[in-house]
Amino acid sequence: MFPFFQAKHNCYCAFCKSPRRIYRKKNISFMNVLASLMASIVIMFAIWREFDPRAIIAFVICLAISETFVQIRWRLAVVCRTCGFDPILYVKNPEAAASKVRMQLDLRKEDPKYLLAKPLNLPAISAKKAEALQTKEKGRLVSRSI
Ligand SMILES: [Zn+2]
């Protein structure tokens, strides 16, 4: 109904094209700041039973914890669970991202759970392009038969 307020966002994996849902929020919002404020007020009354300036430290710690958790949640949700493709790692280091995908696809090949599963829609590489890639220094391609 209100797509802007939804916590998750529907999208597709950039590599295997499987539908996924990722968290929209990358950093804490005003509501997290408000929740941290409430938590620090509760902590303040639980420890000192009156207004105390040391509650500011508890507030900052609550903010740091919530920011850390929101960022970790976002970072873990970005990675595709099906093929293991990590778009952020791909931007920084494409070889490392490719090796992670290869590892995930090898695990998928070994796992009997996926024997009768729908095959992944991996990008096709033409024979000419594959030959060109083989002659380069790496020469390792992701198999399409998974
Ligand atoms: Zn994927």
Boltz pocket constraint, residues with backbone or C-beta under 6 A from the ligand:
constraints:
  - pocket:
      binder: B
      contacts: [[A, 13], [A, 14], [A, 15], [A, 16], [A, 17], [A, 18], [A, 80], [A, 81], [A, 82], [A, 83], [A, 84], [A, 85]]
      max_distance: 6.0
